[in-house]
């Protein structure tokens, strides 16, 4: 089962839990702004005519959405891979020739307007071989590699080095996973970890138990895995420092009492030291907060929580957005103080599937349901006013 689908199930389950979240002591001062830990080898920007020559389409069935800045971004729909260079006003079809079966169940990683990877396989059989399409010129041309896995969550750190996590099934609170790495842009992959029961290479430093919500690689040696252990008052957070070969549990020390189930989402790191870990506590009026580290994950401190549990977007160590039940919560001081804004668009009319800001003024929301086309909304004034880009 694909990780995005599992995450939706986890959110619904946690909303039914019974415990309360407290307001926690925030960090004393806003965190310093630092550069992202992802080091991207520069590529030459594309001439505008290259993208202009690709066909224009109206997006529908949006399954993956990733804006790089206020102008440039990528999108995957049920039928296509798309790119924009004007902030989402128009989208060009840059799909790999001969590729099909887009939509949910594929993996994507986009580093800039030129570098991208799209992994296509059978989401129901992720251990089968798959096809990895790689572009270095913004989707004008694609290379194709055969991978020893057919589906997974994929992250590239630069044009050569990448990770993938494959979910090998889920049930009864268990989720076995496999990790692979590449150092040649995806042409070849080496398995570094698996905890499949009965497999000759089975390992257990990352438990099969617990539903994984995703992972964040910081380097080719360091990564974090998050999820839900289905055990009260326990935070699911595992860390590797040897390229995924062994994992250790990290206890960020819950600073409040009560009986709650916690879901962690993959942390966002800025530089090698500062990271924010989105955490949801199940309760009658469930709450969300962020654990924050300033020492590379050796210690974590919980910030101030907000009511409800929604989608998050972390722009910088200080600038954080949460969308829940049509209301947007905003913090510009590392979650010390939150303000809440009701936008001019009713975001409860459909299911919010994507929520992303690229700076404190510019953000997008993707709305979807089974009976109408996907909608895309954009703000340029920092959450108050939204306009439809795809009605």
Secondary structure as GFF3:
##gff-version 3
##sequence-region A 1 391
A	DSSP	alpha_helix	3	15	.	.	.	ID=ss1
A	DSSP	alpha_helix	48	52	.	.	.	ID=ss2
A	DSSP	beta_strand	56	57	.	.	.	ID=ss3
A	DSSP	beta_strand	64	67	.	.	.	ID=ss4
A	DSSP	beta_strand	73	76	.	.	.	ID=ss5
A	DSSP	beta_strand	81	84	.	.	.	ID=ss6
A	DSSP	beta_strand	91	93	.	.	.	ID=ss7
A	DSSP	beta_strand	107	110	.	.	.	ID=ss8
A	DSSP	beta_strand	116	120	.	.	.	ID=ss9
A	DSSP	beta_strand	130	135	.	.	.	ID=ss10
A	DSSP	beta_strand	143	147	.	.	.	ID=ss11
A	DSSP	beta_strand	153	156	.	.	.	ID=ss12
A	DSSP	beta_strand	162	167	.	.	.	ID=ss13
A	DSSP	beta_strand	177	182	.	.	.	ID=ss14
A	DSSP	beta_strand	190	194	.	.	.	ID=ss15
A	DSSP	beta_strand	211	217	.	.	.	ID=ss16
A	DSSP	beta_strand	223	228	.	.	.	ID=ss17
A	DSSP	beta_strand	236	240	.	.	.	ID=ss18
A	DSSP	beta_strand	248	249	.	.	.	ID=ss19
A	DSSP	beta_strand	262	264	.	.	.	ID=ss20
A	DSSP	beta_strand	268	270	.	.	.	ID=ss21
A	DSSP	beta_strand	274	281	.	.	.	ID=ss22
A	DSSP	beta_strand	287	293	.	.	.	ID=ss23
A	DSSP	beta_strand	301	302	.	.	.	ID=ss24
A	DSSP	beta_strand	306	307	.	.	.	ID=ss25
A	DSSP	beta_strand	311	314	.	.	.	ID=ss26
A	DSSP	beta_strand	320	324	.	.	.	ID=ss27
A	DSSP	beta_strand	327	331	.	.	.	ID=ss28
A	DSSP	beta_strand	339	342	.	.	.	ID=ss29
A	DSSP	beta_strand	351	357	.	.	.	ID=ss30
A	DSSP	beta_strand	363	368	.	.	.	ID=ss31
A	DSSP	beta_strand	375	379	.	.	.	ID=ss32
A	DSSP	beta_strand	387	390	.	.	.	ID=ss33
###
